[in-house]
Structure formats: structure tokens, C-alpha cells
């Protein structure tokens, strides 16, 4: 089985957490943490529309395509080779989907992801396709 949907908004990476001698510090500025929280809310809201309850068991594969705003200086066929890091975009999306679309991250056996610039007539966001097999 599978479900696919789009989340509109500027994709934001999951921030880093640093530990210093029994103290945990949230990385990034308040503005970036707020933007990440807003992005996470957009993902959760859209996922709830497609998953009334999480997938309880079975293997899950996820395909992400992140569409980032294209900077004015970027050439027509440019690829986004600067921040945000693709692995942090994946982590932010996965954290938002966990317990909404699927019960546990451990169910994920395959992830593919691409980050690219949105075309001039395209809204930034993320396409996501989740496939699962409950016959183990």
C-alpha cells in the first residue's frame, strides 16, 4: 500500500542539540527554531489528513523530494549544494511523521531523498510518498 501527499512551505532542517557536562543546549537562533516548529506543524497537519492512525507494523519506505526557494543569484539549472543539509531535512520530516504516519522509526527500511530548487511557478515544499507492507 502507499500514500503520497505534498506539504507546502519552506522546508526547514531539524536543529542540532549540543551537550556540555550535563547541560543540553538547543542549537540555532530562536527565529530558526520557530521556523522549524512551523514547518513541523505543516507536515503533521498534512500527515493527519492522510493517516487517521499510524501504521502499526510492517516495513516502510519513504521517498522525499524537497523543493527549496531558488536564490536570485542561482543559475537556471543550478542544484542546491548549500544549506540546508539534506540529512537534516530528512530528520525534520521523519520526526514530524513519527507516531502520526507510522508507529516507530524502526519500521523504516528504506529512505530516498532529493533536494532541488522550486521552479519559478512552483511553491516551495515537500513531496512525500510512504509505502508499507504489513505482511512480514
C-alpha positions in Angstrom: 0.0 0.0 0.0 1.1 3.6 -0.4 0.1 7.2 0.2 1.5 10.3 -1.4 1.0 14.0 -0.5 2.5 17.4 -0.7 3.4 19.8 2.1 3.6 23.5 1.1 6.0 25.8 2.8 9.7 26.4 3.0 11.4 23.1 4.1 13.4 23.6 7.4 16.1 21.4 8.8 16.0 19.8 12.2 18.2 21.8 14.5 21.1 20.3 16.4 21.3 19.7 20.1 24.6 20.0 21.9 25.5 18.7 25.3 28.0 20.2 27.7 28.6 18.5 31.0 25.1 17.6 32.0 23.6 20.6 30.2 21.7 20.2 26.9 21.6 23.3 24.6 19.2 23.7 21.7 21.2 24.9 18.7 20.3 27.7 16.3 18.6 31.0 16.9 15.1 31.4 18.3 13.9 32.5 14.8 15.3 29.3 13.2 13.7 27.1 15.9 10.3 28.9 15.4 10.6 28.4 11.6 11.4 24.7 12.1 8.4 24.3 14.5 6.1 25.9 11.9 7.4 23.5 9.2 6.9 20.6 11.5 3.3 21.7 12.2 2.6 21.9 8.4 3.9 18.3 8.0 1.9 17.0 10.9 -1.3 18.7 9.7 -1.0 17.2 6.2 0.0 13.8 7.5 -3.0 13.6 9.8 -5.2 14.2 6.7 -3.8 11.1 5.1 -3.2 8.9 8.2 -6.1 8.8 10.6 -4.0 6.5 12.7 -0.3 5.4 12.4 0.8 2.3 10.5 1.3 -0.1 13.4 3.5 -2.8 11.9 5.4 -3.7 8.8 8.2 -2.4 6.6 8.0 1.2 5.5 9.9 3.0 2.7 9.8 6.8 2.3 10.6 9.0 -0.7 11.1 12.7 -0.2 11.5 15.5 -2.7 12.3 18.8 -1.1 11.6 22.0 -3.1 13.6 24.9 -1.8 13.2 28.6 -2.8 15.6 29.4 -5.6 18.0 32.3 -4.8 18.0 35.1 -7.3 21.7 34.6 -7.9 21.3 30.9 -8.8 21.7 29.9 -12.5 18.7 28.4 -14.3 19.8 24.8 -14.0 21.6 25.1 -10.6 21.3 22.4 -7.9 21.1 23.4 -4.2 24.6 22.5 -2.9 24.4 24.8 0.1 22.5 24.6 3.4 20.1 23.2 4.4 21.7 19.8 4.6 19.6 17.1 3.1 20.1 14.7 6.1 18.7 17.4 8.4 15.7 18.0 6.2 15.0 14.2 6.2 15.4 14.2 10.0 12.9 17.1 10.5 10.3 15.4 8.2 10.8 12.0 9.8 10.5 13.4 13.3 7.2 15.1 12.4 5.8 11.9 10.7 6.8 9.5 13.6 3.7 8.5 15.6 1.4 10.2 13.1 2.0 8.2 9.9 3.8 5.3 11.4 4.2 3.9 15.0 8.1 3.8 15.2 11.1 5.0 13.2 12.4 1.4 13.4 9.8 0.4 10.8 11.6 2.4 8.1 13.8 0.1 6.0 14.4 2.5 3.0 14.6 6.2 2.5 15.3 8.1 -0.7 15.5 11.9 -0.8 16.3 14.7 -3.2 16.6 18.4 -2.6 16.1 20.8 -5.6 15.1 24.3 -6.2 11.4 25.0 -6.9 10.7 26.2 -10.4 9.7 29.9 -10.8 6.0 28.9 -10.9 6.2 26.3 -8.1 5.6 26.8 -4.4 8.4 25.5 -2.1 7.5 22.4 -0.1 8.0 18.7 0.0 6.5 15.7 -1.9 6.4 12.6 0.2 5.4 9.0 -0.7 5.1 6.4 2.0 4.9 2.7 1.1 4.3 -0.1 3.5 4.0 -3.8 3.6 2.2 -5.3 6.6 3.0 -8.9 5.6 6.2 -9.7 7.4 
